[in-house]
Amino acid sequence: MDPGRAAVGIRTAVGLGCVGRADVDVWIGDDGLVRRVELEGQGNAWTMEFFDFGVEVDVDSPPAHLVKKLPTD
């Protein structure tokens, strides 16, 4: 496990969750990449899984009316 990569994954996950405090479980693959993150805090819970690293993707942004900002308080 590369602790630097793990730390980046944790900071990113907590930032996406917009929580000041969270319990975080992180699964790191043999390749040192973050594979799964579970967060729980402030009455919310999230699970994120990461896979298919290096695969080319074709992604379109959703229409503006379907996009919401997460609360920051």
N, C-alpha and C positions, 0 to 999 in steps of 0.2 A: 504494500500500500504506500502511495506517495502522500504524506500528510499535507503537502501543499495543495494537491488536487482536492483532497477531502475537504480542506478548509474553504476553498473556493466554492465547492458544492454546497456546503452548509450555509455560508454567507448568502449565496444566491437564493437558496430555498427560503431562508428566513426573510430575506428582502421581498421575495414574491408573496410571502404570506402576510406581509404588513403587520406583523405582531412584534410587540416590544419584548416579550418573553415567550419562549416556546420550548417544549420538550422535543428533541429531534433525534431520530434514529436514522443512521445512514449506512447503506450497504455498499461496500467497495468491492469491485471485481478484481480478479487476479491480475488484470491489466492496469490496476490503479485508478480506473475510472469509476465515478459515482454511478451506481446502477439503480438505486432506489432510495428515496427519502420519505420519511414519515414525520409530520409535524403535528403537534397538538398544543394549542394555547388559546386562551381567551374564549373558550367555548367552541372553538373550531378545530377541525382535523383535516389534514390533507395527506394524500399519498401521491407521490410522483415517481414514475418509472422512466428510466433512460436506457435506450437501446438503439441498435442500428447505427452506431457511430460511423462516420465516414461515408454514409450512403447519400447519394445525391437526391434532393427532394425538390418538388415543385409545389410551392405554397402561395396562396393568394390571401391577402389581408381581408378580414371580414368587413362587411359594410359598417359604417360608423354607427348606425342605430343599434347594432348588436354588440357594441363594445361598451363596457362599463369600467369605471375606475374603482379600485378597492378602497374601502375607507382607511384612513391613516390614524384614526384615534382609537 
